[in-house]
Structure formats: structure tokens, C-alpha cells
Amino acid sequence: MSVTIYTDGACSGNPGPGGWAWAVAPHGDPRASGGDSHTTNQRMELLAVVEALAAFSADTSIVICSDSTYVVNCFKDQWWKGWINRGWKNSQRQPVANRDLWEPLIETVNARGNVTFTWVKGHSGDPMNDLVDSLAVAAIDSFR
């Protein structure tokens, strides 16, 4: 089985209350969303992917479509390999932000071996990206 999942994160203020969401293309079902009362946009982008992967069995091949270059480029350009080789330091030798989310996400993606990442331009009229954006923004309201 293979699924395409769109993910998004949003924040009102950065940091501030935030929301995340995922939905399966092409119709948006299944889907899920949630949030946090004090977070950042990047954390919500990551949490959307973490939650999406957790919702599907390990034998399901998954394509994650995200408007977050932070998420997509980590895997496309394999930033994570450098982080690990440098003891979880980024290219500027600073601690990797959001390591508490990155570390289990990277482990999950590598263990599954069947997850790929695709970038989609945000706010460009892509119906699925617009859907997960609206779900993530709506999730913020429950954390204000």
C-alpha cells in the first residue's frame, strides 16, 4: 500500500500558539490535526510529519508533501547525516534546533525505509496544501 500525505504547521506568533495537520491525498481523508499553546512554526511542521507517520503501519509506503523546506531538505539533502556526524550540531556548529523531534523522526524514516519527501509551494492554490494549512490554522484556535 502507498499513500500521499500532505502536512503543514502554523503558528500565531513565533513562538506562540501553534497547530499542525496532515491529510491523505487526493480527498483529504483520513486526516488529523492538533497543536500546542506555546510553540514555533518549525516544531509544528515537524510534528505534522511525526503524527502522519505514526498513523500508518510500517509496511505502508508514504510520500510526504510539505511546503516546509526545513522538513523536505533535511531528508532530500540529508542534513541529518551531517548533524549526527557532528554530534547533533548544525553546519554553523550550533546545536540542532528541535532535536527532540528530529531525532525520533529521522529514526522512524530510516527504520521504515519507505518514506519520501516532496516540496510543494505553499499558498499557491494546491487544494491539498490549502486543506492542511486551514486545518493547522484552525487547530491554533483551540490553544489560544
SVG drawing of the C-alpha trace seen along z (x, -y; Angstrom):
<svg xmlns="http://www.w3.org/2000/svg" viewBox="-12 -37 43 41">
<polyline fill="none" stroke="black" stroke-width="0.4" points="0.0,0.0 1.2,-3.5 -0.3,-6.9 0.5,-10.5 0.1,-12.7 0.1,-16.4 1.4,-18.0 1.6,-21.6 2.3,-23.5 1.2,-27.0 1.9,-29.4 0.2,-32.6 3.3,-34.5 6.6,-32.6 6.7,-31.4 3.0,-31.4 0.1,-29.0 0.5,-26.6 -1.2,-24.0 -0.3,-21.0 -2.2,-18.9 -2.0,-16.1 -4.4,-14.7 -4.2,-11.9 -4.5,-12.9 -6.5,-13.1 -9.6,-13.6 -8.3,-14.7 -9.3,-11.6 -8.1,-10.3 -6.8,-13.4 -5.7,-14.7 -4.7,-17.9 -3.6,-19.2 -1.4,-21.8 0.3,-23.4 -0.2,-26.6 3.4,-27.7 5.5,-26.5 7.1,-27.5 6.1,-27.1 9.1,-24.7 8.0,-22.5 4.5,-22.3 5.8,-21.4 7.8,-18.6 5.0,-17.4 2.7,-17.1 5.1,-14.6 5.6,-12.7 1.9,-12.3 1.2,-11.4 3.9,-8.6 2.5,-7.3 -0.9,-6.9 0.2,-4.3 1.7,-0.9 5.4,-0.5 4.6,1.5 2.8,-1.5 4.9,-3.4 4.5,-7.1 5.1,-10.3 5.1,-13.3 4.2,-16.6 5.2,-19.6 5.6,-23.3 8.4,-23.3 11.9,-23.4 13.1,-22.8 11.4,-19.3 11.9,-18.4 15.5,-19.5 16.6,-17.7 15.8,-14.4 16.3,-15.4 19.8,-16.9 20.5,-14.5 21.2,-17.3 20.6,-14.7 23.8,-12.8 25.9,-15.9 24.1,-16.6 24.8,-13.1 28.4,-13.1 28.9,-16.5 27.3,-15.3 23.9,-17.0 25.5,-20.3 24.4,-22.1 26.7,-23.4 27.4,-26.5 28.5,-24.2 25.4,-25.2 23.1,-22.7 20.4,-21.4 17.1,-23.2 14.2,-20.8 16.5,-17.8 13.8,-16.3 11.6,-16.0 14.2,-15.5 15.9,-12.5 12.8,-10.2 11.6,-11.4 14.9,-10.6 15.0,-7.2 11.4,-6.5 12.1,-7.5 15.3,-5.4 13.7,-2.4 10.7,-2.4 12.8,-2.9 9.7,-3.7 9.2,-7.4 10.0,-10.1 9.6,-13.8 8.3,-16.2 8.2,-20.0 5.0,-21.8 4.8,-25.6 2.6,-26.9 -0.3,-29.3 -0.2,-28.6 -3.7,-27.1 -2.8,-23.4 -6.1,-22.1 -4.4,-19.6 -1.8,-22.1 -4.6,-24.6 -6.6,-22.0 -3.8,-21.1 -3.0,-24.8 -6.6,-25.5 -6.7,-22.6 -3.5,-23.7 -4.6,-27.3 -8.0,-26.1 -6.2,-23.9 -4.5,-27.1 -7.9,-28.4 -8.2,-25.6 -4.9,-26.6 -5.4,-30.3"/>
</svg>
